[in-house]
Amino acid sequence: MSKSGNVNRLAKKIRDNTSLTLAASFRLARQVNVRPGPPTADAPDPRQRRFEAHVAHVLAASFQDHQLNGALLGVREAVPNGQRLDLLLEPAMAEAVIYELLPRFDHSYGGIRGVPGLRVTGDGRKWTLHASGLGQVVAARTDCGPIRLPIPRDDEVALWGRPPDDLSRDEKREIGWWADARSVDDVHTRDLLMSRLLRRPELVNRTSEPHGFANCYNHHAGDLVIEWCCGDTVEALCASLLAHGFIDGVPRAGAVELISRHSARLGDATVILNRHASCLYGDDAQTIAEDIKKGYES
């Protein structure tokens, strides 16, 4: 199909699936700068979606603006594999990804960090991260190099070595909190969209590619915010996500809100995209990237 035909088809899809006007739908459709490939499969089981959403949420809160080589959540490639998801990690961030995901009780924090209930098995190069009855991902480096399991810090108690069905009281409470978070209006939409973010690293990493890092965080259990300053505009990133089925099946009313040229909300503000109007770092970007790298090497 011709480029104009693709634009028309995408604009119609956006108009049908959102409350945007036809003019706004065409404006977005014309800005797609990533060729749509085959649709990325959703996790077939709602428990796996919830698990993947929790993984994405934890990684966003953990890495914030400390990424390397443009891997926003530390992930380079995500490959659906039946009931599970295989993640290929940025080599320089791989050990940090595993550390941030594995559950531990942090006495200084007063609670659980990581994904509660998560347990780990593997051979040192490929690790299966699984939570009994919830879901699993398999993590490896893109270069097939080794990934060392972490050593708990002085104020932490590792929980990942416990048997899969032996959950601590705090883990049980955290699992229940994530599944039935009172701050979240639509847990199904949260699970679907955050899982889809984890499964589309080639798109979300566009925010961190210009400098090698961006910023991601959350306000509560129901949102994930991505902020950046260079590269794709908010509308261009929105258009690419929509072209790749990101809001398919999401309630139409709040599927996409274009707040301004620099801000958008997807799925009733489940995913929030903010782009600064100008570069935040200028000539200091490379120095900042080098400082981040030193932090991972220490």
VMD Tcl script that draws the C-alpha trace (Angstrom):
set ca {
  {0.00 0.00 0.00}
  {1.20 3.57 -0.73}
  {2.35 5.92 2.01}
  {-0.83 7.96 1.65}
  {-2.85 4.79 1.95}
  {-1.03 3.86 5.16}
  {-1.64 7.34 6.56}
  {-5.34 7.16 5.73}
  {-5.70 3.72 7.26}
  {-3.88 4.71 10.47}
  {-5.81 7.99 10.77}
  {-9.09 6.09 10.52}
  {-7.91 3.62 13.15}
  {-6.91 6.44 15.51}
  {-10.22 8.21 14.98}
  {-12.20 5.02 15.61}
  {-10.27 4.08 18.76}
  {-9.90 7.49 20.43}
  {-11.85 10.66 21.04}
  {-9.44 12.69 18.87}
  {-10.83 14.67 15.97}
  {-10.29 13.50 12.42}
  {-7.86 16.38 11.85}
  {-5.81 15.42 14.91}
  {-5.87 11.76 13.85}
  {-4.44 12.66 10.41}
  {-1.82 14.90 12.02}
  {-0.62 12.01 14.15}
  {-0.75 9.48 11.33}
  {1.51 11.63 9.16}
  {4.21 11.66 11.87}
  {4.88 7.94 12.14}
  {8.63 7.57 11.62}
  {8.95 3.89 12.55}
  {7.70 1.45 9.98}
  {4.95 -0.69 11.52}
  {6.00 -4.33 11.63}
  {3.99 -7.39 12.57}
  {1.80 -6.76 15.64}
  {3.52 -7.47 18.94}
  {1.53 -10.15 20.71}
  {0.05 -9.32 24.09}
  {0.63 -11.64 27.01}
  {-2.10 -14.28 26.64}
  {-2.78 -14.62 30.36}
  {-3.98 -11.63 32.46}
  {-1.73 -12.78 35.31}
  {1.29 -12.59 33.00}
  {0.22 -9.10 31.90}
  {-0.04 -8.00 35.52}
  {3.39 -9.48 36.23}
  {5.00 -7.75 33.22}
  {3.34 -4.47 34.19}
  {4.87 -4.75 37.65}
  {8.28 -5.43 36.10}
  {8.00 -2.28 33.95}
  {6.77 -0.20 36.89}
  {9.65 -1.31 39.13}
  {12.29 -0.70 36.45}
  {10.95 2.79 35.70}
  {11.02 3.74 39.37}
  {14.50 2.26 39.79}
  {16.37 3.66 36.79}
  {14.75 7.10 36.52}
  {17.36 9.13 34.57}
  {20.27 6.70 34.91}
  {20.25 4.63 31.73}
  {23.12 3.58 29.52}
  {23.25 3.50 25.73}
  {19.62 4.49 25.30}
  {17.98 1.51 27.04}
  {15.18 3.23 28.97}
  {14.24 0.22 31.12}
  {17.48 -1.66 30.51}
  {15.83 -3.73 27.75}
  {17.00 -3.89 24.14}
  {14.61 -6.48 22.74}
  {11.48 -8.25 23.99}
  {10.42 -11.53 22.40}
  {7.03 -13.07 23.24}
  {7.57 -16.77 23.80}
  {4.31 -18.59 24.45}
  {3.12 -17.82 27.97}
  {6.33 -15.99 28.92}
  {8.38 -13.03 27.70}
  {12.09 -13.19 26.81}
  {14.04 -10.00 27.48}
  {17.39 -9.19 25.90}
  {19.13 -6.68 28.15}
  {21.60 -3.89 27.53}
  {24.85 -5.59 28.64}
  {26.06 -2.70 30.77}
  {22.73 -2.57 32.64}
  {21.93 -6.29 32.83}
  {23.10 -6.89 36.40}
  {21.32 -3.74 37.56}
  {18.08 -4.94 35.91}
  {18.25 -8.26 37.76}
  {19.11 -6.54 41.04}
  {16.26 -4.04 40.82}
  {13.72 -6.78 40.04}
  {14.69 -9.31 42.72}
  {12.73 -8.81 45.95}
  {14.45 -7.81 49.16}
  {13.34 -6.21 52.38}
  {15.04 -2.85 52.77}
  {15.27 -1.90 56.44}
  {16.20 1.71 55.68}
  {13.16 2.00 53.39}
  {10.91 -0.01 55.68}
  {9.46 -2.24 53.01}
  {9.87 -4.44 49.94}
  {11.88 -3.37 46.94}
  {11.74 -5.24 43.64}
  {8.90 -7.47 42.42}
  {7.40 -9.37 45.38}
  {7.30 -13.14 44.99}
  {9.95 -13.15 42.27}
  {12.36 -16.08 42.31}
  {15.29 -16.81 40.01}
  {16.79 -19.89 38.38}
  {19.35 -20.15 35.60}
  {22.88 -20.86 34.48}
  {24.59 -17.48 34.88}
  {23.94 -16.34 31.32}
  {20.19 -16.78 31.12}
  {17.98 -16.25 34.14}
  {14.33 -17.22 34.51}
  {12.56 -14.74 36.76}
  {9.31 -16.30 37.88}
  {6.61 -15.67 40.45}
  {4.50 -18.68 41.40}
  {1.07 -18.48 39.78}
  {1.76 -15.01 38.39}
  {4.15 -15.11 35.44}
  {7.72 -15.29 34.23}
  {10.29 -13.58 32.06}
  {13.61 -14.95 30.86}
  {16.46 -12.43 30.88}
  {19.78 -12.56 29.03}
  {22.29 -10.05 27.69}
  {22.20 -9.15 24.03}
  {25.83 -10.28 23.76}
  {25.14 -13.56 25.63}
  {27.61 -12.56 28.34}
  {27.34 -13.61 31.99}
  {25.02 -11.91 34.47}
  {26.00 -12.20 38.12}
  {23.29 -12.40 40.73}
  {23.47 -9.56 43.24}
  {24.70 -9.60 46.82}
  {22.24 -7.92 49.21}
  {23.37 -4.62 50.64}
  {24.00 -4.23 54.36}
  {20.51 -2.94 55.11}
  {18.71 -5.48 52.89}
  {17.40 -9.00 53.42}
  {17.25 -11.05 50.20}
  {13.92 -12.79 49.63}
  {14.61 -14.24 46.19}
  {16.31 -17.36 47.60}
  {13.18 -18.54 49.38}
  {11.14 -21.38 47.81}
  {8.60 -20.12 45.22}
  {5.60 -20.82 47.46}
  {7.25 -19.47 50.60}
  {6.27 -15.82 50.47}
  {7.09 -13.46 53.28}
  {4.24 -11.57 54.89}
  {5.45 -8.36 53.26}
  {5.55 -10.01 49.83}
  {1.96 -11.23 50.20}
  {0.86 -7.74 51.15}
  {2.70 -6.13 48.22}
  {1.28 -8.63 45.72}
  {-2.22 -7.84 46.98}
  {-1.53 -4.11 46.79}
  {-0.43 -4.35 43.16}
  {-3.41 -6.50 42.15}
  {-6.00 -4.29 43.85}
  {-4.43 -0.86 44.07}
  {-7.06 1.61 45.26}
  {-5.30 4.47 43.48}
  {-5.89 2.80 40.10}
  {-9.22 3.32 38.36}
  {-8.75 0.56 35.80}
  {-6.24 -2.13 36.76}
  {-6.88 -3.99 33.48}
  {-5.78 -0.96 31.41}
  {-2.75 -0.40 33.62}
  {-1.64 -4.02 33.26}
  {-2.21 -4.01 29.51}
  {-0.37 -0.76 28.73}
  {2.60 -1.23 31.06}
  {3.02 -4.76 29.74}
  {2.93 -3.35 26.20}
  {5.63 -0.82 27.10}
  {7.87 -3.64 28.26}
  {7.17 -5.50 25.02}
  {8.01 -2.52 22.77}
  {11.53 -1.39 23.76}
  {12.39 -0.40 20.19}
  {9.78 2.38 20.51}
  {10.22 3.55 24.09}
  {14.01 3.58 23.72}
  {13.65 6.33 21.11}
  {13.22 8.76 24.02}
  {16.64 7.92 25.47}
  {18.61 7.41 22.24}
  {19.66 11.05 21.61}
  {21.66 11.35 24.86}
  {21.83 7.72 26.00}
  {19.46 8.46 28.89}
  {16.06 10.01 29.52}
  {13.83 10.00 32.60}
  {11.10 7.64 33.77}
  {9.26 7.42 37.06}
  {5.83 6.92 38.59}
  {3.59 8.80 41.00}
  {1.66 5.77 42.25}
  {0.74 2.19 41.33}
  {-1.25 3.28 38.30}
  {1.06 5.33 36.12}
  {4.41 5.38 34.35}
  {5.90 8.66 33.17}
  {8.51 9.06 30.43}
  {10.27 12.42 30.01}
  {12.86 13.42 27.45}
  {14.14 16.49 25.64}
  {15.53 15.63 22.20}
  {14.57 13.42 19.29}
  {10.96 12.41 18.69}
  {8.21 14.87 19.49}
  {5.41 13.72 21.78}
  {3.06 13.42 18.81}
  {5.59 11.44 16.77}
  {6.10 8.96 19.61}
  {2.35 8.74 20.19}
  {1.83 8.08 16.49}
  {4.42 5.29 16.47}
  {2.89 3.67 19.54}
  {-0.61 3.85 18.07}
  {0.61 2.43 14.76}
  {1.94 -0.55 16.74}
  {-1.38 -1.24 18.44}
  {-0.52 0.30 21.79}
  {-4.06 1.42 22.65}
  {-5.96 -1.38 20.93}
  {-8.72 -2.56 23.25}
  {-8.39 0.40 25.63}
  {-11.61 2.33 26.48}
  {-12.01 4.98 23.79}
  {-12.81 7.98 25.99}
  {-9.39 8.28 27.62}
  {-7.29 6.31 25.16}
  {-5.29 9.35 24.01}
  {-5.26 12.88 25.40}
  {-3.00 15.42 23.71}
  {-2.52 17.86 26.57}
  {-0.14 20.14 24.65}
  {2.61 19.99 22.05}
  {4.83 18.63 24.80}
  {2.58 16.29 26.77}
  {0.20 13.39 26.18}
  {-1.63 10.84 28.28}
  {-2.47 7.34 27.16}
  {-5.04 5.06 28.75}
  {-6.51 7.60 31.19}
  {-3.02 8.78 32.18}
  {-1.66 5.27 32.70}
  {1.29 6.21 30.48}
  {2.32 9.87 30.49}
  {4.65 11.26 27.83}
  {6.39 14.58 28.49}
  {8.96 16.19 26.22}
  {10.77 19.36 27.17}
  {10.65 22.21 24.69}
  {14.44 22.40 24.38}
  {17.53 20.38 25.22}
  {18.20 20.15 28.96}
  {21.86 19.17 28.74}
  {23.58 20.81 25.78}
  {27.34 20.27 25.81}
  {27.12 18.52 29.19}
  {25.21 15.50 27.84}
  {28.32 13.43 27.13}
  {29.81 14.20 30.54}
  {26.57 13.16 32.24}
  {26.50 9.93 30.23}
  {30.08 9.17 31.28}
  {29.21 9.81 34.94}
  {26.27 7.41 34.67}
  {28.56 4.79 33.14}
  {31.05 5.17 36.01}
  {28.18 4.59 38.45}
  {27.41 1.23 36.86}
  {31.07 0.23 36.89}
  {31.65 1.04 40.55}
}
mol new
graphics top color blue
foreach p $ca { graphics top sphere $p radius 0.5 }
foreach p [lrange $ca 0 end-1] q [lrange $ca 1 end] { graphics top cylinder $p $q radius 0.2 }
display resetview
